[in-house]
Amino acid sequence: MEQVMKHYGNAILAVIVLLALGAILVAALTSDGYVANAFKEAVTTFFSKMNALG
């Protein structure tokens, strides 16, 4: 186990942090609050502007 942690410890930690950030993002977006509406508006604006360029 010690060798596994020495070899893969940083990768395991990175995966755990990314999963935690993903869970926080999903929790913030599932509630129809300010964060969800702002994120949806930002994504919609981004893709509308990208479509206008092409």
NORRARA-V326217 format. One record per pair of residues at least 24 apart in sequence whose ideal C-beta (glycine too) atoms are under 10 Angstrom apart, sorted by the first residue. I is the first residue (numbers start at 1). GAP is how many residues later the second one is. Records with the same first field share a line. If there is no record, write none. Layout:
I: GAP + GAP
//
This chain:
none
//
